[in-house]
Amino acid sequence: MSTIIYPSPIFGPVHSRRLGISLGINLLPADGKVCSFNCIYCECGFNEDHHPTLPMPTREEVTERLEQKLQQMVADNQLPDVLTFAGNGEPTCHPHFAEIITDTIRLRNQYCPKAKVSILSNSTMIHRQAVHDALMQVDNNILKLDTVDPVYINKVDRPVGNYDVEKIIEGMKAFNGHLIIQTMFMCGADVDNTGEEYVAPWLEAVKSINPQQVMIYTIDRETPAQGLLKATHEQLDTIRDRVIAAGIPCTASY
């Protein structure tokens, strides 16, 4: 089993299937995972296999390292398309997430004003007012909603602690359209959310949330759980076209 543990607090730039040239900002420890999900498809592996020994980077460390990297990229004439909060777990778990967003927007405006600030989040902390307000400030507020079926969520996303998908959906509605829904479609290993019994209620939830965009994708790297399979191009295209028919822009990454 191959897993990816990212450097912290800055990594890359890397080429993102969906976002372009992305400079990564990892608010989690450099030697392990901190996440409120324990997804069976996570490229970083299972939480229990990667307990960190290092602390989360401080706000000051993140800001200093980000500025150094942006200065270097400006000197090299290699500006990023996007600054992406991602890495070894859930970025909104950081206690100073909101303040770091403020710092990042300031540095973006100074060094690479055309770049977008993005976050890849599993949505579990959006009920916190400070997190909600910070996410309203980023360009690409990308929030996960793999399904609306609680059994599937507990089998695949495996939340750590209480998780109520109806409350997550209500939290997403509170962004008044300023969000991008991200959904992983896959099959195999006794899980499959590509069928009508999953897609139809998910699509109804998406329409009720009315995001600015939907990003659907499938497995791209080795997964910690064995037997997982990519959704087919045909399956993703069909789902994408149904979202577009509902009046919401949608992209599919294979």
Residue pairs with C-beta under 8 A, 6 or more apart in sequence:
1 45
1 222
1 224
2 221
2 222
3 43
3 44
3 45
3 49
3 50
3 222
3 224
4 43
4 44
4 221
5 30
5 31
5 32
5 33
5 44
5 45
5 50
5 88
6 24
6 26
6 30
6 44
6 86
6 87
6 88
7 26
7 30
8 26
8 27
8 28
8 29
8 30
8 54
8 56
8 57
8 87
8 88
9 25
9 26
9 27
9 57
9 61
9 62
9 65
9 66
10 23
10 24
10 25
10 26
10 62
10 65
10 66
10 69
11 24
11 26
11 87
12 22
12 23
12 24
13 21
13 22
13 23
13 24
13 73
13 78
13 80
14 21
14 22
14 24
15 21
15 22
16 22
16 82
16 84
17 217
17 220
17 253
18 215
18 217
18 251
18 253
19 81
19 82
19 84
19 116
19 118
19 140
20 81
20 82
21 78
21 80
21 81
21 82
22 80
22 81
22 82
22 83
22 84
22 118
23 69
23 70
23 73
23 80
23 82
23 83
23 84
23 115
24 84
24 86
24 87
25 62
25 66
25 83
25 84
25 85
25 86
25 87
25 91
25 100
25 104
26 57
26 86
26 87
26 88
26 91
27 56
27 57
27 62
27 85
27 87
27 91
27 93
27 94
27 97
27 100
28 34
28 35
28 52
28 56
28 87
28 88
28 89
28 90
28 91
28 93
28 94
29 52
29 53
29 54
29 55
29 56
29 57
29 88
30 52
30 54
30 57
30 88
31 50
31 52
31 53
31 54
32 50
32 51
32 52
32 53
32 54
32 88
33 44
33 45
33 47
33 50
33 51
33 52
33 88
33 89
34 52
34 56
34 88
34 89
34 90
34 93
35 42
35 44
35 47
35 88
35 89
35 90
35 93
35 122
35 160
36 89
36 90
36 93
36 122
36 124
36 125
36 159
36 160
36 161
37 90
37 122
37 124
37 157
37 158
37 159
37 160
38 46
38 47
38 48
38 157
38 158
38 159
38 160
39 156
39 157
39 158
40 155
40 156
40 158
40 189
40 191
40 223
40 224
40 225
40 228
41 156
41 184
41 186
41 219
41 223
41 224
41 225
41 228
42 223
42 224
43 220
43 221
43 222
43 223
44 50
44 88
44 89
45 224
46 224
47 89
47 160
49 224
50 88
52 88
56 94
56 95
57 65
58 96
59 96
59 99
59 100
59 103
62 100
62 103
62 104
63 100
63 103
63 104
63 107
66 83
66 103
66 104
66 107
67 107
67 111
70 107
70 110
70 111
70 112
71 111
73 79
73 80
73 111
73 112
74 111
74 112
79 111
79 112
79 114
79 115
80 112
80 115
81 115
81 116
82 115
82 116
82 117
82 118
82 140
83 104
83 108
83 112
83 115
83 116
83 117
83 118
84 118
84 119
84 120
85 91
85 104
85 117
85 118
85 119
85 120
85 121
86 119
86 120
90 121
90 122
90 124
90 125
91 97
91 119
91 120
91 121
92 119
92 121
92 124
92 125
92 126
92 128
92 131
92 135
93 125
94 100
97 125
97 130
97 131
97 134
98 130
98 131
98 133
98 134
101 117
101 134
101 135
101 137
101 138
102 134
102 137
104 117
105 117
105 137
105 138
108 115
108 117
116 139
116 140
117 137
117 138
117 139
117 140
118 138
118 139
118 140
118 141
118 142
119 135
119 138
119 140
119 141
119 142
120 142
120 144
120 182
121 135
121 141
121 142
121 143
121 144
122 143
122 144
122 157
123 143
123 144
123 145
123 168
123 171
123 172
124 159
124 163
124 168
125 131
126 132
126 135
126 143
126 168
126 171
126 172
126 174
126 175
127 167
127 171
132 171
132 174
132 175
135 141
135 143
135 175
135 178
135 179
136 175
136 178
140 180
141 175
141 178
141 179
141 180
142 179
142 180
142 181
142 182
142 215
143 172
143 179
143 180
143 181
143 182
144 157
144 181
144 182
144 183
144 184
145 165
145 168
145 169
145 172
145 181
145 182
145 183
145 202
145 205
145 206
145 209
146 152
146 153
146 156
146 157
146 183
146 184
146 193
147 153
147 156
147 165
147 183
147 193
147 198
147 202
148 165
148 169
148 201
148 202
148 205
149 193
149 198
149 201
150 165
152 191
152 193
152 198
153 159
153 163
153 165
155 190
155 191
156 191
156 193
157 163
169 205
169 208
169 209
172 179
172 181
172 209
172 211
173 208
173 209
173 210
175 211
177 210
177 211
177 212
178 212
179 209
179 211
179 212
180 211
180 212
180 213
180 214
180 215
181 206
181 209
181 211
181 213
181 214
181 215
182 214
182 215
182 216
182 217
183 202
183 214
183 215
183 216
183 217
184 216
184 217
184 218
184 219
185 193
185 194
185 216
185 217
185 218
185 231
185 235
185 236
185 239
186 192
186 193
186 194
186 218
186 219
186 228
186 229
186 230
186 231
187 193
187 194
187 228
187 229
187 231
188 227
188 228
188 229
189 225
189 226
189 227
189 228
189 229
191 228
192 198
193 199
193 202
194 231
194 235
194 239
199 239
199 242
203 239
203 242
203 243
203 246
206 214
206 243
206 246
206 248
207 246
207 248
210 248
211 248
212 249
213 248
213 249
213 250
213 251
214 243
214 248
214 249
214 250
214 251
215 250
215 251
215 253
216 236
216 239
216 240
216 243
216 250
216 251
216 252
216 253
217 236
217 252
217 253
217 254
218 230
218 231
218 236
218 253
218 254
219 228
219 229
219 230
220 253
230 254
233 252
233 254
236 252
236 254
237 252
239 252
240 250
240 251
240 252
243 250
244 250
